[in-house]
Amino acid sequence: MINISKKKKFIRIFFLIIFLYSSNLSARAEDIVALYKYLHANPELSWQEDQTSELLSGKLESYGFNVTRGVGKKGVVAIYRNGKGPSLMIRADMDGLPVEEKTNLPYSSKIKSINRFGVEVPVMHACGHDIHMAVLIGTADELISRKKEWSGTLIMILQPAEEVGQGSLAMINDGLFERFPRPDFNLALHVGSNAPAGSIGYHLGYAMANVDSVDIIIPGVGGHGAYPHTAIDPIVLSSQIVLALQTIVSRKINPLEPAVVTVGSIHGGLKHNIIPDEVKLQLTLRSYSDEVRDQTIQSIKRIVRGQAIAAGLPDDKMPKVILKDEYTPALYNDPDFSSKVLGFIKDEIGLENVYEVPAVMGGEDFGRFGKQDPKIPSFLFWLGGTSKEDWKKFKRGDINLPSNHSPFFAPVPEPTLTTGVRAMTSSAIGLLQ
């Protein structure tokens, strides 16, 4: 029989341990929220992430990571070796967007920067990369404090220039998988307003799209607006091209294959009565499979040339179709690997807080890390960021929720950050056991 006094002493010690552990978690949560607010108030544009990368590098070094700066220009690779076992890469992106914040939060961004075109623009973390970074730092702290629970190599990646689709490629080209341990698994998350804070969303298989940016330069033969027969009007030609491009998805792509062709910009002409000699179009293309991507690009080239010939343009004035270098590959969540990770997350935050979501046509260049041969099983999950009060209003139809890239986008810090850290930490410990 257990001595009653010893039993009471054991209970007191047990609850003291729980209190101290909870207090430690609470203190960490406060630190991560403070870090998030600082990052939110001090965003940096793509390829300008100097202060951000230095701040976070210092934090990772303080946890005992071996940190390498300047990978892929502005990227950071932090390694922690904890005995034998698999290697896991956890990635967060760092760059903000040229958006003027309108949230009126006390920690809202007032930052302005010079963009790559030499123009001063406002800067905001309108896509939640501040949340991603804060979760990565919180996860690193938690994993080091619990290193007796796992064994292997932890690789923390802070990636630049996600918003222009170039950062992951730059890090890979700079020897990410040659200079550093090649991961056995890749993990990342993305915050959104389309779910309540405290929840995790997922989609197996293709979850986000290939994204291509295309410029089309359409020459013409300029002239007087009163004498159109003496000119070849590039405005009329570009209008015909825009309409013809709409037939690609409706008539050239298998209806069961998702694809998008959007003309987002059209510029030409300076005066009412002058037929210009050039028009410029800017397009965004979306797809999941490489086959649909290639089919879409080839269809654009064929339509543009065909319409130009029909308009009477000579061979030496054919339009130019320019595929930009801002390509983002489709994100593929390996179903077997993702399902395994989801098991760890469900055990941590509860089955009722994990839900399946539809795939989207947005882009995320995290997918490029998993496509390097031999392919690396990868999983990116969604982190809910809307307060429960606003979520209820939204479900009633009382309000609309701002999407990513909106000047009003502002995830509620808690429980968003804590949920992200718990989900990522439990996933890492599960994979590294």
Contacts in CASP RR format, 6 or more apart in sequence:
PFRMAT RR
TARGET T0000
AUTHOR 0000-0000-0000
METHOD contacts of the structure
MODEL  1
MINISKKKKFIRIFFLIIFLYSSNLSARAEDIVALYKYLHANPELSWQED
QTSELLSGKLESYGFNVTRGVGKKGVVAIYRNGKGPSLMIRADMDGLPVE
EKTNLPYSSKIKSINRFGVEVPVMHACGHDIHMAVLIGTADELISRKKEW
SGTLIMILQPAEEVGQGSLAMINDGLFERFPRPDFNLALHVGSNAPAGSI
GYHLGYAMANVDSVDIIIPGVGGHGAYPHTAIDPIVLSSQIVLALQTIVS
RKINPLEPAVVTVGSIHGGLKHNIIPDEVKLQLTLRSYSDEVRDQTIQSI
KRIVRGQAIAAGLPDDKMPKVILKDEYTPALYNDPDFSSKVLGFIKDEIG
LENVYEVPAVMGGEDFGRFGKQDPKIPSFLFWLGGTSKEDWKKFKRGDIN
LPSNHSPFFAPVPEPTLTTGVRAMTSSAIGLLQ
24 145 0 8 1.000
28 138 0 8 1.000
28 141 0 8 1.000
28 142 0 8 1.000
29 414 0 8 1.000
29 417 0 8 1.000
29 418 0 8 1.000
32 134 0 8 1.000
32 135 0 8 1.000
32 137 0 8 1.000
32 138 0 8 1.000
32 141 0 8 1.000
32 417 0 8 1.000
32 418 0 8 1.000
32 421 0 8 1.000
33 134 0 8 1.000
33 413 0 8 1.000
33 414 0 8 1.000
33 417 0 8 1.000
35 59 0 8 1.000
35 133 0 8 1.000
35 134 0 8 1.000
35 137 0 8 1.000
36 130 0 8 1.000
36 131 0 8 1.000
36 133 0 8 1.000
36 134 0 8 1.000
36 413 0 8 1.000
36 417 0 8 1.000
37 107 0 8 1.000
37 413 0 8 1.000
38 107 0 8 1.000
39 52 0 8 1.000
39 125 0 8 1.000
39 130 0 8 1.000
39 133 0 8 1.000
39 134 0 8 1.000
40 105 0 8 1.000
40 107 0 8 1.000
40 108 0 8 1.000
40 109 0 8 1.000
40 125 0 8 1.000
40 130 0 8 1.000
40 410 0 8 1.000
41 107 0 8 1.000
41 108 0 8 1.000
41 109 0 8 1.000
41 110 0 8 1.000
41 111 0 8 1.000
42 51 0 8 1.000
42 52 0 8 1.000
42 109 0 8 1.000
42 111 0 8 1.000
43 52 0 8 1.000
43 95 0 8 1.000
43 96 0 8 1.000
43 97 0 8 1.000
43 109 0 8 1.000
43 111 0 8 1.000
43 123 0 8 1.000
43 124 0 8 1.000
43 125 0 8 1.000
43 130 0 8 1.000
44 50 0 8 1.000
44 51 0 8 1.000
44 52 0 8 1.000
44 94 0 8 1.000
44 95 0 8 1.000
44 96 0 8 1.000
44 111 0 8 1.000
44 113 0 8 1.000
44 123 0 8 1.000
45 95 0 8 1.000
45 96 0 8 1.000
45 97 0 8 1.000
45 98 0 8 1.000
45 113 0 8 1.000
45 115 0 8 1.000
45 116 0 8 1.000
45 121 0 8 1.000
45 123 0 8 1.000
46 95 0 8 1.000
46 96 0 8 1.000
46 116 0 8 1.000
46 160 0 8 1.000
46 161 0 8 1.000
46 162 0 8 1.000
46 163 0 8 1.000
46 164 0 8 1.000
46 166 0 8 1.000
46 167 0 8 1.000
47 73 0 8 1.000
47 74 0 8 1.000
47 95 0 8 1.000
47 116 0 8 1.000
47 160 0 8 1.000
47 161 0 8 1.000
47 164 0 8 1.000
47 166 0 8 1.000
48 74 0 8 1.000
48 95 0 8 1.000
48 113 0 8 1.000
49 74 0 8 1.000
49 75 0 8 1.000
49 94 0 8 1.000
49 95 0 8 1.000
49 160 0 8 1.000
49 161 0 8 1.000
50 74 0 8 1.000
52 94 0 8 1.000
52 133 0 8 1.000
52 158 0 8 1.000
53 69 0 8 1.000
53 70 0 8 1.000
53 74 0 8 1.000
53 75 0 8 1.000
53 76 0 8 1.000
53 94 0 8 1.000
53 158 0 8 1.000
53 160 0 8 1.000
54 69 0 8 1.000
56 76 0 8 1.000
56 94 0 8 1.000
56 133 0 8 1.000
56 136 0 8 1.000
56 137 0 8 1.000
56 158 0 8 1.000
57 67 0 8 1.000
57 69 0 8 1.000
57 76 0 8 1.000
57 78 0 8 1.000
57 158 0 8 1.000
58 67 0 8 1.000
59 137 0 8 1.000
59 140 0 8 1.000
60 67 0 8 1.000
60 76 0 8 1.000
60 78 0 8 1.000
60 137 0 8 1.000
60 140 0 8 1.000
60 156 0 8 1.000
61 67 0 8 1.000
61 78 0 8 1.000
63 80 0 8 1.000
63 140 0 8 1.000
63 141 0 8 1.000
63 144 0 8 1.000
64 80 0 8 1.000
64 144 0 8 1.000
65 78 0 8 1.000
65 79 0 8 1.000
65 80 0 8 1.000
65 140 0 8 1.000
65 154 0 8 1.000
65 156 0 8 1.000
66 78 0 8 1.000
66 79 0 8 1.000
66 80 0 8 1.000
67 76 0 8 1.000
67 77 0 8 1.000
67 78 0 8 1.000
67 79 0 8 1.000
68 76 0 8 1.000
68 77 0 8 1.000
68 78 0 8 1.000
68 79 0 8 1.000
68 179 0 8 1.000
68 180 0 8 1.000
69 75 0 8 1.000
69 76 0 8 1.000
70 76 0 8 1.000
70 174 0 8 1.000
71 77 0 8 1.000
71 171 0 8 1.000
71 174 0 8 1.000
71 175 0 8 1.000
71 176 0 8 1.000
71 179 0 8 1.000
72 160 0 8 1.000
72 167 0 8 1.000
72 170 0 8 1.000
72 171 0 8 1.000
72 173 0 8 1.000
72 174 0 8 1.000
73 160 0 8 1.000
73 161 0 8 1.000
73 170 0 8 1.000
73 174 0 8 1.000
74 94 0 8 1.000
74 160 0 8 1.000
74 161 0 8 1.000
75 94 0 8 1.000
75 157 0 8 1.000
75 158 0 8 1.000
75 159 0 8 1.000
75 160 0 8 1.000
75 167 0 8 1.000
75 170 0 8 1.000
75 171 0 8 1.000
76 156 0 8 1.000
76 157 0 8 1.000
76 158 0 8 1.000
77 155 0 8 1.000
77 156 0 8 1.000
77 157 0 8 1.000
77 171 0 8 1.000
77 176 0 8 1.000
77 180 0 8 1.000
78 140 0 8 1.000
78 155 0 8 1.000
78 156 0 8 1.000
78 157 0 8 1.000
78 158 0 8 1.000
79 153 0 8 1.000
79 154 0 8 1.000
79 155 0 8 1.000
79 156 0 8 1.000
79 180 0 8 1.000
79 181 0 8 1.000
80 140 0 8 1.000
80 143 0 8 1.000
80 144 0 8 1.000
80 153 0 8 1.000
80 154 0 8 1.000
80 156 0 8 1.000
81 152 0 8 1.000
81 153 0 8 1.000
81 154 0 8 1.000
82 147 0 8 1.000
82 150 0 8 1.000
82 151 0 8 1.000
82 152 0 8 1.000
82 153 0 8 1.000
82 154 0 8 1.000
82 432 0 8 1.000
83 151 0 8 1.000
83 152 0 8 1.000
83 153 0 8 1.000
84 151 0 8 1.000
84 152 0 8 1.000
85 151 0 8 1.000
85 152 0 8 1.000
85 153 0 8 1.000
85 432 0 8 1.000
86 152 0 8 1.000
86 153 0 8 1.000
86 184 0 8 1.000
86 185 0 8 1.000
86 431 0 8 1.000
86 432 0 8 1.000
87 152 0 8 1.000
87 153 0 8 1.000
87 154 0 8 1.000
87 155 0 8 1.000
87 181 0 8 1.000
87 182 0 8 1.000
87 183 0 8 1.000
87 184 0 8 1.000
87 185 0 8 1.000
88 152 0 8 1.000
88 153 0 8 1.000
88 154 0 8 1.000
88 155 0 8 1.000
88 183 0 8 1.000
88 184 0 8 1.000
88 185 0 8 1.000
88 186 0 8 1.000
88 187 0 8 1.000
88 428 0 8 1.000
88 431 0 8 1.000
88 432 0 8 1.000
89 155 0 8 1.000
89 156 0 8 1.000
89 157 0 8 1.000
89 183 0 8 1.000
89 185 0 8 1.000
89 186 0 8 1.000
89 187 0 8 1.000
89 369 0 8 1.000
89 376 0 8 1.000
90 136 0 8 1.000
90 139 0 8 1.000
90 154 0 8 1.000
90 155 0 8 1.000
90 156 0 8 1.000
90 157 0 8 1.000
90 187 0 8 1.000
90 188 0 8 1.000
90 424 0 8 1.000
90 428 0 8 1.000
91 136 0 8 1.000
91 156 0 8 1.000
91 157 0 8 1.000
91 158 0 8 1.000
91 159 0 8 1.000
91 186 0 8 1.000
91 187 0 8 1.000
91 188 0 8 1.000
91 366 0 8 1.000
91 369 0 8 1.000
92 129 0 8 1.000
92 132 0 8 1.000
92 133 0 8 1.000
92 135 0 8 1.000
92 136 0 8 1.000
92 157 0 8 1.000
92 158 0 8 1.000
92 159 0 8 1.000
92 188 0 8 1.000
93 129 0 8 1.000
93 132 0 8 1.000
93 133 0 8 1.000
93 158 0 8 1.000
93 159 0 8 1.000
93 160 0 8 1.000
93 162 0 8 1.000
93 163 0 8 1.000
93 366 0 8 1.000
94 129 0 8 1.000
94 133 0 8 1.000
94 158 0 8 1.000
94 159 0 8 1.000
94 160 0 8 1.000
94 162 0 8 1.000
95 129 0 8 1.000
95 160 0 8 1.000
95 161 0 8 1.000
95 162 0 8 1.000
95 163 0 8 1.000
95 164 0 8 1.000
96 123 0 8 1.000
96 124 0 8 1.000
96 125 0 8 1.000
96 126 0 8 1.000
96 127 0 8 1.000
96 129 0 8 1.000
96 163 0 8 1.000
97 123 0 8 1.000
97 124 0 8 1.000
97 125 0 8 1.000
97 126 0 8 1.000
97 127 0 8 1.000
97 163 0 8 1.000
97 405 0 8 1.000
98 115 0 8 1.000
98 121 0 8 1.000
98 122 0 8 1.000
98 123 0 8 1.000
99 122 0 8 1.000
99 123 0 8 1.000
99 124 0 8 1.000
99 126 0 8 1.000
99 405 0 8 1.000
99 406 0 8 1.000
99 407 0 8 1.000
100 122 0 8 1.000
100 124 0 8 1.000
100 407 0 8 1.000
101 108 0 8 1.000
101 109 0 8 1.000
101 110 0 8 1.000
101 122 0 8 1.000
101 124 0 8 1.000
101 126 0 8 1.000
101 407 0 8 1.000
102 407 0 8 1.000
102 408 0 8 1.000
103 407 0 8 1.000
103 408 0 8 1.000
103 409 0 8 1.000
103 410 0 8 1.000
105 410 0 8 1.000
108 410 0 8 1.000
109 122 0 8 1.000
109 123 0 8 1.000
109 124 0 8 1.000
109 125 0 8 1.000
111 122 0 8 1.000
111 123 0 8 1.000
111 124 0 8 1.000
112 120 0 8 1.000
112 121 0 8 1.000
112 122 0 8 1.000
112 123 0 8 1.000
113 120 0 8 1.000
113 121 0 8 1.000
113 123 0 8 1.000
114 120 0 8 1.000
114 121 0 8 1.000
115 121 0 8 1.000
124 407 0 8 1.000
126 404 0 8 1.000
126 405 0 8 1.000
126 406 0 8 1.000
126 407 0 8 1.000
126 409 0 8 1.000
127 163 0 8 1.000
127 404 0 8 1.000
127 405 0 8 1.000
127 409 0 8 1.000
128 190 0 8 1.000
128 191 0 8 1.000
128 192 0 8 1.000
128 404 0 8 1.000
128 409 0 8 1.000
128 411 0 8 1.000
129 162 0 8 1.000
131 191 0 8 1.000
131 383 0 8 1.000
131 385 0 8 1.000
131 411 0 8 1.000
131 416 0 8 1.000
131 417 0 8 1.000
132 188 0 8 1.000
132 189 0 8 1.000
132 190 0 8 1.000
132 191 0 8 1.000
133 158 0 8 1.000
134 417 0 8 1.000
135 189 0 8 1.000
135 383 0 8 1.000
135 417 0 8 1.000
135 420 0 8 1.000
135 421 0 8 1.000
135 424 0 8 1.000
136 156 0 8 1.000
136 158 0 8 1.000
136 424 0 8 1.000
138 421 0 8 1.000
139 420 0 8 1.000
139 421 0 8 1.000
139 424 0 8 1.000
139 425 0 8 1.000
139 428 0 8 1.000
140 154 0 8 1.000
140 156 0 8 1.000
142 421 0 8 1.000
142 425 0 8 1.000
143 150 0 8 1.000
143 154 0 8 1.000
143 425 0 8 1.000
143 428 0 8 1.000
143 429 0 8 1.000
146 425 0 8 1.000
146 429 0 8 1.000
149 429 0 8 1.000
149 433 0 8 1.000
150 428 0 8 1.000
150 429 0 8 1.000
150 430 0 8 1.000
150 432 0 8 1.000
150 433 0 8 1.000
151 432 0 8 1.000
151 433 0 8 1.000
152 432 0 8 1.000
153 181 0 8 1.000
154 428 0 8 1.000
154 432 0 8 1.000
155 180 0 8 1.000
155 181 0 8 1.000
155 183 0 8 1.000
157 171 0 8 1.000
157 176 0 8 1.000
159 167 0 8 1.000
159 168 0 8 1.000
159 171 0 8 1.000
160 167 0 8 1.000
160 170 0 8 1.000
161 167 0 8 1.000
161 170 0 8 1.000
162 168 0 8 1.000
162 364 0 8 1.000
162 365 0 8 1.000
162 366 0 8 1.000
164 326 0 8 1.000
165 211 0 8 1.000
165 326 0 8 1.000
165 327 0 8 1.000
165 328 0 8 1.000
165 365 0 8 1.000
166 325 0 8 1.000
166 326 0 8 1.000
166 365 0 8 1.000
167 365 0 8 1.000
168 365 0 8 1.000
168 366 0 8 1.000
168 367 0 8 1.000
168 368 0 8 1.000
168 369 0 8 1.000
169 365 0 8 1.000
169 368 0 8 1.000
172 368 0 8 1.000
172 369 0 8 1.000
172 372 0 8 1.000
176 369 0 8 1.000
177 372 0 8 1.000
182 376 0 8 1.000
183 376 0 8 1.000
184 376 0 8 1.000
184 377 0 8 1.000
185 337 0 8 1.000
185 376 0 8 1.000
185 377 0 8 1.000
185 378 0 8 1.000
185 379 0 8 1.000
185 431 0 8 1.000
186 366 0 8 1.000
186 369 0 8 1.000
186 370 0 8 1.000
186 376 0 8 1.000
186 377 0 8 1.000
186 378 0 8 1.000
186 379 0 8 1.000
187 341 0 8 1.000
187 378 0 8 1.000
187 379 0 8 1.000
187 380 0 8 1.000
187 424 0 8 1.000
187 427 0 8 1.000
187 428 0 8 1.000
188 364 0 8 1.000
188 366 0 8 1.000
188 378 0 8 1.000
188 379 0 8 1.000
188 380 0 8 1.000
189 380 0 8 1.000
189 381 0 8 1.000
189 382 0 8 1.000
189 383 0 8 1.000
189 420 0 8 1.000
189 423 0 8 1.000
189 424 0 8 1.000
190 364 0 8 1.000
190 380 0 8 1.000
190 381 0 8 1.000
190 382 0 8 1.000
190 383 0 8 1.000
191 382 0 8 1.000
191 383 0 8 1.000
191 384 0 8 1.000
191 385 0 8 1.000
191 411 0 8 1.000
191 416 0 8 1.000
192 382 0 8 1.000
192 383 0 8 1.000
192 384 0 8 1.000
192 385 0 8 1.000
192 386 0 8 1.000
192 403 0 8 1.000
192 404 0 8 1.000
192 411 0 8 1.000
193 384 0 8 1.000
193 385 0 8 1.000
193 386 0 8 1.000
193 401 0 8 1.000
193 402 0 8 1.000
193 403 0 8 1.000
193 404 0 8 1.000
193 409 0 8 1.000
193 411 0 8 1.000
194 357 0 8 1.000
194 382 0 8 1.000
194 384 0 8 1.000
194 386 0 8 1.000
194 401 0 8 1.000
194 403 0 8 1.000
195 201 0 8 1.000
195 355 0 8 1.000
195 357 0 8 1.000
195 382 0 8 1.000
195 384 0 8 1.000
195 385 0 8 1.000
195 386 0 8 1.000
195 391 0 8 1.000
196 384 0 8 1.000
196 385 0 8 1.000
196 386 0 8 1.000
196 387 0 8 1.000
196 388 0 8 1.000
196 391 0 8 1.000
197 384 0 8 1.000
197 385 0 8 1.000
197 386 0 8 1.000
197 387 0 8 1.000
197 388 0 8 1.000
197 411 0 8 1.000
197 412 0 8 1.000
197 414 0 8 1.000
197 415 0 8 1.000
197 416 0 8 1.000
197 419 0 8 1.000
198 349 0 8 1.000
198 353 0 8 1.000
198 384 0 8 1.000
198 385 0 8 1.000
198 415 0 8 1.000
198 416 0 8 1.000
198 418 0 8 1.000
198 419 0 8 1.000
199 349 0 8 1.000
199 353 0 8 1.000
199 354 0 8 1.000
199 355 0 8 1.000
199 384 0 8 1.000
199 419 0 8 1.000
200 345 0 8 1.000
200 349 0 8 1.000
200 353 0 8 1.000
200 354 0 8 1.000
200 355 0 8 1.000
200 381 0 8 1.000
200 382 0 8 1.000
200 383 0 8 1.000
200 384 0 8 1.000
200 419 0 8 1.000
200 420 0 8 1.000
200 423 0 8 1.000
201 354 0 8 1.000
201 355 0 8 1.000
201 356 0 8 1.000
201 357 0 8 1.000
201 381 0 8 1.000
201 382 0 8 1.000
201 383 0 8 1.000
201 384 0 8 1.000
202 333 0 8 1.000
202 338 0 8 1.000
202 342 0 8 1.000
202 354 0 8 1.000
202 355 0 8 1.000
202 356 0 8 1.000
202 357 0 8 1.000
202 379 0 8 1.000
202 381 0 8 1.000
202 382 0 8 1.000
203 333 0 8 1.000
203 356 0 8 1.000
203 357 0 8 1.000
203 358 0 8 1.000
203 359 0 8 1.000
204 333 0 8 1.000
204 335 0 8 1.000
204 338 0 8 1.000
204 339 0 8 1.000
204 356 0 8 1.000
205 332 0 8 1.000
205 333 0 8 1.000
205 334 0 8 1.000
205 335 0 8 1.000
205 338 0 8 1.000
205 359 0 8 1.000
206 288 0 8 1.000
206 289 0 8 1.000
206 330 0 8 1.000
206 331 0 8 1.000
206 332 0 8 1.000
206 333 0 8 1.000
206 359 0 8 1.000
207 331 0 8 1.000
207 332 0 8 1.000
207 333 0 8 1.000
207 359 0 8 1.000
207 360 0 8 1.000
207 380 0 8 1.000
208 330 0 8 1.000
208 331 0 8 1.000
208 359 0 8 1.000
208 360 0 8 1.000
208 361 0 8 1.000
208 362 0 8 1.000
208 363 0 8 1.000
208 364 0 8 1.000
208 367 0 8 1.000
208 380 0 8 1.000
209 258 0 8 1.000
209 260 0 8 1.000
209 286 0 8 1.000
209 287 0 8 1.000
209 288 0 8 1.000
209 330 0 8 1.000
209 331 0 8 1.000
209 360 0 8 1.000
209 361 0 8 1.000
209 362 0 8 1.000
209 363 0 8 1.000
210 285 0 8 1.000
210 286 0 8 1.000
210 287 0 8 1.000
210 288 0 8 1.000
210 289 0 8 1.000
210 290 0 8 1.000
210 292 0 8 1.000
210 293 0 8 1.000
210 327 0 8 1.000
210 328 0 8 1.000
210 329 0 8 1.000
210 330 0 8 1.000
210 363 0 8 1.000
211 284 0 8 1.000
211 285 0 8 1.000
211 286 0 8 1.000
211 326 0 8 1.000
211 327 0 8 1.000
211 328 0 8 1.000
211 362 0 8 1.000
211 363 0 8 1.000
212 284 0 8 1.000
212 285 0 8 1.000
212 293 0 8 1.000
212 297 0 8 1.000
212 323 0 8 1.000
212 324 0 8 1.000
212 326 0 8 1.000
212 327 0 8 1.000
213 282 0 8 1.000
213 283 0 8 1.000
213 284 0 8 1.000
213 285 0 8 1.000
213 323 0 8 1.000
213 324 0 8 1.000
213 326 0 8 1.000
213 327 0 8 1.000
214 282 0 8 1.000
214 283 0 8 1.000
214 284 0 8 1.000
214 285 0 8 1.000
214 297 0 8 1.000
214 300 0 8 1.000
214 321 0 8 1.000
214 322 0 8 1.000
214 323 0 8 1.000
214 324 0 8 1.000
215 280 0 8 1.000
215 281 0 8 1.000
215 282 0 8 1.000
215 283 0 8 1.000
215 320 0 8 1.000
215 321 0 8 1.000
215 322 0 8 1.000
215 324 0 8 1.000
216 238 0 8 1.000
216 241 0 8 1.000
216 280 0 8 1.000
216 281 0 8 1.000
216 282 0 8 1.000
216 283 0 8 1.000
216 300 0 8 1.000
216 304 0 8 1.000
216 319 0 8 1.000
216 320 0 8 1.000
216 321 0 8 1.000
216 322 0 8 1.000
217 278 0 8 1.000
217 280 0 8 1.000
217 319 0 8 1.000
217 320 0 8 1.000
217 322 0 8 1.000
218 234 0 8 1.000
218 237 0 8 1.000
218 238 0 8 1.000
218 241 0 8 1.000
218 278 0 8 1.000
218 279 0 8 1.000
218 280 0 8 1.000
218 281 0 8 1.000
218 304 0 8 1.000
218 308 0 8 1.000
218 319 0 8 1.000
219 234 0 8 1.000
219 277 0 8 1.000
219 278 0 8 1.000
219 313 0 8 1.000
219 317 0 8 1.000
219 318 0 8 1.000
219 319 0 8 1.000
220 231 0 8 1.000
220 232 0 8 1.000
220 233 0 8 1.000
220 234 0 8 1.000
220 237 0 8 1.000
220 276 0 8 1.000
220 277 0 8 1.000
220 278 0 8 1.000
220 279 0 8 1.000
220 313 0 8 1.000
220 317 0 8 1.000
221 231 0 8 1.000
221 232 0 8 1.000
221 275 0 8 1.000
221 277 0 8 1.000
221 317 0 8 1.000
222 231 0 8 1.000
222 232 0 8 1.000
222 233 0 8 1.000
222 234 0 8 1.000
222 274 0 8 1.000
222 275 0 8 1.000
222 276 0 8 1.000
222 277 0 8 1.000
223 230 0 8 1.000
223 231 0 8 1.000
223 274 0 8 1.000
223 275 0 8 1.000
223 277 0 8 1.000
224 230 0 8 1.000
224 231 0 8 1.000
224 273 0 8 1.000
224 274 0 8 1.000
224 275 0 8 1.000
225 231 0 8 1.000
225 273 0 8 1.000
225 274 0 8 1.000
225 275 0 8 1.000
226 273 0 8 1.000
228 275 0 8 1.000
231 275 0 8 1.000
232 311 0 8 1.000
232 312 0 8 1.000
232 313 0 8 1.000
233 275 0 8 1.000
233 311 0 8 1.000
234 268 0 8 1.000
234 275 0 8 1.000
234 276 0 8 1.000
234 277 0 8 1.000
234 278 0 8 1.000
234 279 0 8 1.000
235 268 0 8 1.000
235 269 0 8 1.000
235 275 0 8 1.000
235 276 0 8 1.000
235 279 0 8 1.000
236 311 0 8 1.000
237 279 0 8 1.000
237 307 0 8 1.000
237 308 0 8 1.000
237 311 0 8 1.000
237 313 0 8 1.000
238 266 0 8 1.000
238 268 0 8 1.000
238 279 0 8 1.000
238 281 0 8 1.000
240 307 0 8 1.000
240 310 0 8 1.000
240 311 0 8 1.000
241 281 0 8 1.000
241 303 0 8 1.000
241 304 0 8 1.000
241 307 0 8 1.000
241 319 0 8 1.000
242 263 0 8 1.000
242 266 0 8 1.000
242 281 0 8 1.000
244 303 0 8 1.000
244 307 0 8 1.000
245 261 0 8 1.000
245 263 0 8 1.000
245 283 0 8 1.000
245 300 0 8 1.000
245 303 0 8 1.000
246 261 0 8 1.000
247 303 0 8 1.000
248 259 0 8 1.000
248 261 0 8 1.000
248 296 0 8 1.000
248 299 0 8 1.000
248 300 0 8 1.000
248 303 0 8 1.000
249 259 0 8 1.000
249 260 0 8 1.000
249 261 0 8 1.000
252 295 0 8 1.000
252 296 0 8 1.000
252 299 0 8 1.000
253 259 0 8 1.000
253 292 0 8 1.000
253 295 0 8 1.000
253 296 0 8 1.000
254 292 0 8 1.000
257 287 0 8 1.000
257 288 0 8 1.000
257 289 0 8 1.000
257 292 0 8 1.000
258 286 0 8 1.000
258 287 0 8 1.000
258 288 0 8 1.000
258 292 0 8 1.000
258 359 0 8 1.000
258 361 0 8 1.000
259 285 0 8 1.000
259 286 0 8 1.000
259 287 0 8 1.000
259 292 0 8 1.000
259 296 0 8 1.000
260 284 0 8 1.000
260 285 0 8 1.000
260 286 0 8 1.000
260 287 0 8 1.000
260 361 0 8 1.000
261 283 0 8 1.000
261 285 0 8 1.000
261 296 0 8 1.000
261 300 0 8 1.000
262 283 0 8 1.000
262 284 0 8 1.000
262 285 0 8 1.000
262 286 0 8 1.000
263 281 0 8 1.000
263 282 0 8 1.000
263 283 0 8 1.000
264 281 0 8 1.000
264 282 0 8 1.000
264 283 0 8 1.000
264 284 0 8 1.000
265 280 0 8 1.000
265 281 0 8 1.000
265 282 0 8 1.000
266 279 0 8 1.000
266 280 0 8 1.000
266 281 0 8 1.000
266 282 0 8 1.000
267 279 0 8 1.000
267 280 0 8 1.000
268 276 0 8 1.000
268 278 0 8 1.000
268 279 0 8 1.000
268 280 0 8 1.000
269 276 0 8 1.000
269 279 0 8 1.000
270 276 0 8 1.000
283 300 0 8 1.000
285 293 0 8 1.000
285 296 0 8 1.000
285 297 0 8 1.000
285 300 0 8 1.000
286 361 0 8 1.000
286 362 0 8 1.000
286 363 0 8 1.000
287 293 0 8 1.000
287 296 0 8 1.000
287 330 0 8 1.000
288 330 0 8 1.000
288 359 0 8 1.000
289 330 0 8 1.000
297 323 0 8 1.000
300 321 0 8 1.000
301 321 0 8 1.000
304 319 0 8 1.000
304 321 0 8 1.000
305 318 0 8 1.000
305 319 0 8 1.000
308 317 0 8 1.000
308 318 0 8 1.000
308 319 0 8 1.000
313 319 0 8 1.000
328 363 0 8 1.000
328 364 0 8 1.000
328 365 0 8 1.000
328 368 0 8 1.000
329 365 0 8 1.000
329 367 0 8 1.000
329 368 0 8 1.000
329 371 0 8 1.000
330 363 0 8 1.000
330 367 0 8 1.000
331 363 0 8 1.000
331 364 0 8 1.000
331 366 0 8 1.000
331 367 0 8 1.000
331 378 0 8 1.000
331 380 0 8 1.000
332 367 0 8 1.000
332 370 0 8 1.000
332 371 0 8 1.000
332 378 0 8 1.000
333 378 0 8 1.000
333 379 0 8 1.000
333 380 0 8 1.000
334 377 0 8 1.000
334 378 0 8 1.000
334 379 0 8 1.000
336 377 0 8 1.000
337 377 0 8 1.000
337 378 0 8 1.000
337 379 0 8 1.000
338 379 0 8 1.000
338 381 0 8 1.000
340 431 0 8 1.000
341 379 0 8 1.000
341 381 0 8 1.000
341 427 0 8 1.000
341 431 0 8 1.000
342 354 0 8 1.000
342 381 0 8 1.000
344 426 0 8 1.000
344 427 0 8 1.000
344 429 0 8 1.000
344 430 0 8 1.000
344 431 0 8 1.000
345 354 0 8 1.000
345 381 0 8 1.000
345 423 0 8 1.000
345 426 0 8 1.000
345 427 0 8 1.000
346 354 0 8 1.000
347 426 0 8 1.000
348 422 0 8 1.000
348 423 0 8 1.000
348 425 0 8 1.000
348 426 0 8 1.000
349 419 0 8 1.000
349 422 0 8 1.000
349 423 0 8 1.000
349 426 0 8 1.000
353 419 0 8 1.000
357 382 0 8 1.000
364 380 0 8 1.000
366 378 0 8 1.000
366 380 0 8 1.000
367 378 0 8 1.000
367 380 0 8 1.000
369 376 0 8 1.000
369 378 0 8 1.000
370 376 0 8 1.000
370 377 0 8 1.000
370 378 0 8 1.000
381 423 0 8 1.000
383 416 0 8 1.000
383 419 0 8 1.000
383 420 0 8 1.000
383 423 0 8 1.000
384 411 0 8 1.000
384 416 0 8 1.000
384 419 0 8 1.000
385 411 0 8 1.000
385 412 0 8 1.000
385 416 0 8 1.000
386 394 0 8 1.000
386 401 0 8 1.000
386 411 0 8 1.000
386 412 0 8 1.000
387 412 0 8 1.000
390 399 0 8 1.000
390 401 0 8 1.000
393 399 0 8 1.000
394 400 0 8 1.000
394 401 0 8 1.000
402 408 0 8 1.000
402 409 0 8 1.000
402 410 0 8 1.000
403 409 0 8 1.000
END
